[in-house]
Amino acid sequence: MEATIQDVARLIDGRIEGVPNQVLNGFAGIEDAGAGELTFLANPAYEPHLYTTKASAVLISADHKLSSPLSQKTCLIRVEDPYAAMAKLMQAFDPSLNAGQKTENEIHPSAVVHPKATLGQGVTVSALSFIGEGAVIGDRVHLAPGAMVDENSIIGSDCILGMRSIVGRRCTLGDHCILQTGATIGADGFGFAPTGEGYEKVPQLGNVTLGAHCEIGAGTTIDRATLGSTVLGTGVKLDNLIQVAHNVQIGNHTVIAAQTGIAGSTSIGQNCMIGGQVGINGHIHIAAGTKVAAKSGITASVKKENQVLQGNPALPIKQHQRIQIALRNIVREFESKKDHSNGATNAKQSV
């Protein structure tokens, strides 16, 4: 990164308070930032660091009122949402996310690209990567070392496939998708028919389709459908170590935290937020805008939109909290009676 404060403010429609011609050369947290670095304040708990930071510039909310004077060398850039503005700037200056107007393909000698695969312009195929027969790779796609795209898959433009990530046969990624290290798209779903002698494998003949701007975390697996497609909509973000089973449907702009498991044929609406280690039953529907607290269990369909759920089985959060309070009161009363009973018994024994 090398840009003036004025250049940065222009990118995010920020309002400058201070000297705008200082040059910024990097990003840092507000506690550790030094001269030439840009930081941000979004969480009020970090406000004390605002008055001691050595950063050259700080992104801050447009309506934030200062309680102390700042260092004369620190410039403020006021924006509506400092966290979102910081994310936008980090993307703008991250070379791994910006291939620019590169048109020449770069294919490492150890990579394997099938002669019947189709590559767009500016494609990078790193060491030990693989592109199978009939695969179609869009412009400016980057395959990191060991990444694999199986036969007849389609990768949209400006995608990044991290190290050892896998896109299985006939799967599709929209434009600007990111697969982190070890993500697997299109493994077989868990389909076995019970017989008198054990289990017979059910062939998984479908595929996986990701919309544009999806990001899939490290070690996350998205199983191909038995028939049809497992589908993630536009802008879906999945954290690390998530299991998405066959024929699951996830709506646009839903985000899911680490170690969540979603059983087969479940559909999740758009704009949902699901915490870590949530378990979701199969063949159910979760309404749009649902928020699920970490470690909850969704055992039945959620029909009402924009609810906040918690617990196992998950309930509306206020109801869950009332139940937890009632349980604590019951335990407290039981312990009190138990102590009283033990005291009376001890008294009789001493007499």
N, C-alpha and C positions, 0 to 999 in steps of 0.2 A: 504494500500500500504506500502510495506517495501522492498526496493531494492536500490542498490548502483547506482550512476550515470553511472558507467560502464555497469551495467546490463541493465539499461534503454536504453542507447545508442546502445547497441547490438541489442535490440528488434526493433529499428527503423533505423538501419544502420546509426547512427549519428556519427559525428566527434567531439571529446571532446576538448575543450580549457579550461584548469584549472585542479583542483584536482579531479580525477575520483572516489575516494573511499568514498566520503561522502554518507551517507544514506539518502534516500528520503522516506518520510512517508505520502505524500499527494499532492494534486493539489490545486492551487489557481490562482486567477487573478493576473496580473502583478502589479497592484496597491496595493494589499493587502497581497501578498505572504510573508511568513516569513521563518525563518531557517527550513530546512528539507523539504521544499515544492518545487514543480516543477511548473513552469509557462511557458508561450510562448509569442512571439511577432510576430504577423502576420499583424496587421494594423499599418501603419507608424505613425498614429496619437498618438499611445501609446509609441512611441520611448523614449520620455523624462523619462518615468517610468523605462526604462531599466537601467538607470544610478543611480536610487535611490532605486530600488527594493532590498528587503532583502532575496529574494528567494535563495535557494542553487543552483538551476540550472534553466536555461532559454533555451527553444527551440527557435532557431533563423535560419533565412534563410542562406543557405550555402554561399551566396555571399554578405551578409549584412556587410557594412563597419561601424565600430564604430566611433563616433565623439567625444567620451569622454572615459576616463578610467572607468572600472567597479569596484565595490567593490571587494576586494581581496577574499571574501568568496563566490562570485557568479561565477559559472561555466557555460560556454556556451556549448550547444549541437547543432551543425550545421547540418541541414537537408534540403532537397529540399523544403518541404512544412511544415512549423511549425504547421499550423492548423490541417492538416491531421495527422501529427505525434502525436499531442496531443490527437486527437480523438482515434487513435489506442491504445495509452497507457491507456487512460481512460477506454476503452473497456477491455483491457488486465487485469486491476486491479479492475474491477467492479464485485463484487461477484454475483450480480443479473443477469449478462450476462454470467456467467461462472459456470455452474453446475459441471464442472470437470468430473470425471469418476464415479459419483454416480450411483449405480445400484439398490439400494433399493427404492421402492415406499413409499411415505409418504402421507397417506390419512387421512384428519381430520375427527373425528367422526361425525361432522355435515354435511360433504359433502355427496352428493348422486351420486353414480356411478352405472349405470345400469349393471346388471350381464352379459349382452351380449355386453358390451363395451370391447374394447381391448386396454390395456395399455402397453406401452413399458417399458424399464428399467429406473429407476431413476426419475419417474414422481412424481411431487408434486401437490396434490389436496388440496387446502386450505379450510378454514372454509366457509360453505354455498355455495360451488361451486357445479356444476352439470355437469354430463357427461351422455348423453342419449344413448338409445339403438342403437347398431350398430356403434357407434362412434369408430374411431381408433386414438389413441393418441401415437405419436412417443416418442422416448427416450428423457429423460431429459426435458420434457415439464413442465412448471410451470404455474399452474392456481392459480392466486391470489384470495383472498377472494371474493366470489360472482360471479366469472367468470362462464360462461355457454357455454357448447358445446352441441348442439342439435343432434338429432338422425342422424346416417349415415354420419356424418361429418368426415373429415380426417385432423388431425393436424400433420404437419411434425415434425421432431426432433428439439430439442433446441429452441422451440418457447416459448414466454412469453406472457401470456394472463393476462392483468392488471385487477385491481378490477372492477367488474361489467361489464366487456366486454362480448360480446355475439357473438358466431358463430352459425348462424342458420343452419337448417337442410340441409344436403347434400352439405355443403360448404367445400372448401378445402384450407388449408394454406400450403405453402411450408416450407422447413426447415428454421430455424433462423428468423422467423417472430416475430414481436412485436406488440401487441395491447395495446395501452395506455388505461387509465381508461375510461370506458364508451363507448368505440368504439363498433359499431354494424355492424357486417358482415352478410348480408343475410336477412335484413328486406324486406318486400314486396315492390316492385316498385310501383310507382304512376300510376296505370292503371285503368281507369274507362271509360266505354262506355256510351256516352250520349243516353238517351231514352226520350220519350215524357213525362215521369214522373220524370226524374232526371238522375241519373247515376247508371249504373250497374257495379259492381266490376269485373275486369278481373283477374282471378286467375293468380298468379305469380308462374309458375311451374319450372323455371330455378334455377340456383344457382350462387354463387360467387366463383371465383378461384383466389387465390393469389400465385404469384411465390415466390421463395426463397428470403430471406433477405428484405422483405417488412416491413415497419413500418407505422402503422396507428395511428394518433393522437387522443387525448381525445375528446370524443363526436362526432367523425366523423362517418358518416353512409355510407355504401356501399350497395345499394339495389340489391336484387337478380334479375336475368333476368326474363322477361315474359316467354320466351322460350330460351333454350341455357344457356349461361353463361355471367355474368359480369366478365371481366378479367383484372387483374393487373399483369403486367410482373415482371420479376426479378428486385429486388432492387428499386421498387417504394417507395417513401417516401411521405406520406400525413400528413400535419399539423393538428391542432385541428379544429373542427367544420367545416368540409368539407362535402358537399353532392355530392355523386356519384350516379347517377340515374341508372335505369335498362338498361342492355345490353351495358353499356359503356365499351370501351376497352382502356387501358392505357399501353403504351409501356414501355420497360425496362428502368430503371434508370431515369424515369421522376420524378420531385419533384414539389409539389404543396403546396402553403402557405395557411394560415388559411382563413376560411369563403368564399372560392371559391365554386361555384355551377356549376355542370356539368349536363346538361339535357340528357335525354335518347338517347341511340343508337349513341352517338358520339364516335369517335375514336381519340385518341391522340397518336402521334408517340413517339418514344424513345428519351431519352435525352432532353426532354423539361423542361423548368423552368417557372412556372406559379406563379405570385405574388398573394398577398392576395386580397380577395374580388373581384376576377375576375368572371364574369358571362359568361358561355359558352352555346351557343344554342344547341339544339338537332339535331341529324341526320346530323352532319357535320364531317369533318376530319381536324385535325391539323397536319401539316407536322412535321417530325422529327427535333429536334434541335431548335424548336420555343421557343422564350423567350417572355413572356407577362408581361407588367408592371402592378402594382397593380391597382385595381379599373377599369380595362379595360373590355370591352364587346366584345366577339367574336360572331358575328352574322352570319358569312358565313365561308365556308371552307378556310383553309390556305394551299395553294398548294405548295408554295416555301419553301424549307427547310432553317433552320438556320436564320430566320428573327427575328428581335426584334420589337414587336408591342406595341402600346400604344393607349389609348383613347377609346371612345365609340360612334360609332363602332370603333373597333381597326384598326389602320393603321400602316404601317411601321413607325418607331419612328421618322425618319427625316421629313417625310411628316406631321406627327401629329404636330411636333414642329413648322414647317413652318406655318401651319394653325393657331396654337395658337399665334404666333408672329403677323400674319396678322390680327387676330381678335383684339389683343391688340392695334395694330396701328389704326384700324378702330374706336375702342372705344375712343382712345386718340384723334383722329381727330374730332370725333363727340362731345366729351366733350369740345374741344377747340372752335369749332364753336358755341356750345351752350353758352359758357362763353362770347364769342365775341358778340353774338346776345343779350344776357342779358345786357351786358355793353352798347351796343348802345341804347337799349330800355330805360335803366335807365338814359342815357344822355339826351334823348329826353324828358323824363318826367321831369327832372330837369330844362330844358330850359322852 
